[in-house]
Amino acid sequence: MNPVRIALILLLSATPFLAKDNKDKKAYNAISAETVALSAKAYIDPDAVKQLLGYDLGGHYIVIQMTVTPKGDKPLNVNQNDFQLFCEGDGDRTQPQSAAEIAAADSLVLKRGQSGIGSLGEETGTTWSGVGFGGRGGKKKQDDTPSSAKMEKGKKDDALKSVLTERALPEKETTQPVSGLLYFPMEKKKLKDLVLFYPTPNGKLRMYFK
């Protein structure tokens, strides 16, 4: 048989396996769908957060530097609450907080409770900073609030609020790329355990970090 023909047959035979490998491969720091492309960097250490912002946010936040790039001619509605950060290590998950919430005079900082978390954060959630993230179709129990909670009282920091507002990911309809920060109320985690979820018309995008 012609050597060229043999090589072609072998290549075509391998194609399904190559496609499967690409499909199963984790997307690190960048991912895309038909309507949007995301690229990001995670700041998980309080010292790294302080270098980025000038504030360490008390060590209670993971900050994500995010770029959202709409694809196609249709405007994309960029909304911070569409993002969700999940930790595969212990099941914690949360959505971003606004600058006003973070710099509030009386901020409630909740530690991780005992509520159960399902696979990849799709079930009963942990409550963070007074915001509950329950599972689909489930009812929030009265004792669902984490057991170790404390009030941290402090003077309202307008300078902090100004910095956080200026650096935050803009919320708007756009056909152009937008960049900014997302502030997730979550204690320091291992970078390899973090997963960022973002919804699209064709399902959730799932981004890992390294």
C-alpha positions in Angstrom: 0.0 0.0 0.0 1.1 3.5 -0.7 3.0 5.0 2.3 1.2 8.3 2.0 -2.1 6.5 2.0 -1.1 4.5 5.1 -0.1 7.7 7.0 -3.4 9.4 6.1 -5.4 6.4 7.4 -3.5 6.5 10.7 -4.1 10.2 11.1 -7.8 9.9 10.5 -8.0 7.0 12.9 -6.3 9.1 15.6 -8.6 12.2 15.1 -11.4 11.1 17.5 -8.9 10.5 20.3 -7.3 13.9 19.7 -10.7 15.6 19.9 -11.5 13.8 23.1 -8.2 14.9 24.7 -8.8 18.5 23.8 -12.3 18.4 25.1 -11.3 16.9 28.4 -8.3 19.2 28.9 -8.8 21.9 31.6 -8.9 25.5 30.5 -6.4 27.5 32.6 -6.7 31.3 33.0 -8.5 31.7 29.6 -11.6 30.1 28.1 -14.1 31.0 25.4 -17.5 30.1 23.9 -19.5 31.3 20.9 -20.6 34.6 22.6 -17.7 35.5 24.9 -14.0 34.9 25.8 -12.6 35.3 29.3 -9.1 35.7 30.6 -8.2 36.0 34.2 -5.6 36.0 36.9 -6.2 35.1 40.6 -4.7 36.9 43.6 -5.2 34.6 46.5 -2.6 35.7 49.0 -3.3 38.8 51.2 0.2 40.2 50.4 -0.5 39.8 46.7 -3.9 41.6 47.1 -2.2 44.4 49.0 0.4 44.8 46.2 -2.5 45.0 43.7 -4.8 47.4 45.6 -2.8 48.9 48.5 -5.2 47.1 50.9 -5.1 43.4 51.9 -8.9 43.4 52.6 -8.3 41.7 55.9 -7.3 38.5 54.2 -10.9 37.7 53.6 -11.0 38.1 49.8 -9.7 36.5 46.7 -9.4 39.0 43.9 -9.7 38.1 40.2 -8.3 40.3 37.5 -10.8 39.7 34.6 -11.0 40.6 31.0 -14.3 39.9 29.2 -14.3 40.0 25.4 -17.7 39.8 23.6 -17.6 37.7 20.4 -19.8 38.7 17.4 -21.8 41.8 16.8 -24.4 41.4 19.5 -23.7 43.4 22.7 -22.9 41.4 25.8 -24.4 42.4 29.2 -21.4 42.2 31.6 -22.7 41.6 35.2 -20.4 40.9 38.1 -23.0 38.6 39.7 -22.8 36.2 36.7 -19.4 35.1 38.0 -19.1 32.4 40.7 -15.9 31.2 42.4 -15.9 27.6 43.7 -13.2 25.8 45.7 -13.0 22.1 44.8 -10.9 21.5 48.0 -13.6 22.3 50.6 -16.7 23.1 48.6 -16.8 26.9 49.4 -18.3 29.1 46.8 -19.3 32.7 46.5 -20.1 35.6 44.1 -18.4 38.9 44.0 -19.1 41.7 46.4 -19.4 45.4 45.5 -17.0 48.1 46.6 -19.8 49.5 48.8 -20.3 46.2 50.6 -16.6 45.7 51.2 -16.1 49.2 52.6 -19.3 49.3 54.6 -19.0 50.6 58.2 -20.3 47.4 59.7 -19.2 44.4 57.6 -20.4 40.9 58.5 -17.7 38.4 57.8 -18.9 34.8 57.9 -16.6 31.8 58.2 -17.4 28.6 56.4 -20.2 26.7 58.0 -21.2 23.0 58.0 -23.7 23.0 55.2 -23.2 20.3 52.5 -21.8 21.0 49.1 -22.3 18.8 46.1 -20.1 18.1 43.1 -18.5 21.3 41.7 -20.7 23.6 43.9 -24.0 22.6 42.3 -25.8 21.7 45.5 -26.4 23.2 48.9 -24.1 26.2 49.3 -22.1 28.0 52.0 -23.3 31.4 53.2 -20.8 34.2 52.9 -21.0 37.8 54.0 -24.7 37.6 54.5 -25.5 36.3 51.0 -26.8 32.8 50.7 -26.1 30.5 47.7 -28.5 27.6 48.0 -28.7 24.6 45.8 -31.1 24.3 42.9 -34.6 23.6 44.1 -33.6 23.4 47.7 -34.9 25.4 50.7 -32.6 27.3 53.0 -32.8 25.9 56.5 -33.0 28.2 59.5 -29.7 26.8 60.9 -27.9 27.1 57.5 -25.9 30.1 58.7 -22.3 29.2 59.3 -21.6 28.5 63.0 -18.4 30.7 63.3 -19.5 34.2 62.4 -18.2 37.5 63.8 -18.9 41.2 63.4 -16.0 43.3 62.3 -16.8 46.9 63.1 -14.7 49.7 61.6 -14.8 53.2 60.3 -16.2 53.5 56.8 -13.3 53.8 54.5 -14.2 56.1 51.6 -10.6 55.8 50.2 -10.9 52.0 50.1 -14.4 52.3 48.4 -13.0 54.7 45.8 -10.1 52.4 45.0 -12.3 49.3 44.7 -14.9 51.1 42.6 -12.3 52.5 40.2 -10.6 49.1 39.7 -13.8 46.9 39.6 -15.0 45.1 36.4 -17.4 47.5 34.7 -21.0 46.4 34.5 -22.5 47.4 31.2 -23.7 46.3 27.7 -20.8 46.3 25.3 -19.3 44.9 22.1 -15.8 45.8 23.2 -13.5 44.0 25.7 -13.7 45.2 29.3 -11.3 44.6 32.1 -11.4 45.0 35.9 -11.3 43.3 39.3 -13.8 40.9 40.9 -13.7 40.8 44.7 -14.8 37.4 46.1 -15.4 37.0 49.8 -13.4 33.8 50.4 -10.4 33.0 52.6 -7.1 32.0 51.0 -7.3 28.7 49.0 -4.9 26.6 47.0 -4.8 28.0 43.5 -5.2 24.5 41.9 -8.6 24.1 43.7 -10.3 27.2 42.4 -12.8 27.1 39.6 -14.5 30.2 38.1 -18.0 29.6 36.6 -19.6 31.9 34.0 -23.0 31.3 32.3 -23.5 31.4 28.5 -26.5 30.5 26.3 -24.8 27.2 25.6 -24.0 26.3 29.2 -21.5 27.3 32.0 -17.9 28.1 31.2 -15.5 26.6 33.7 -12.0 28.2 34.2 -9.2 26.9 36.3 -6.1 28.8 37.5 -2.3 28.3 37.5 
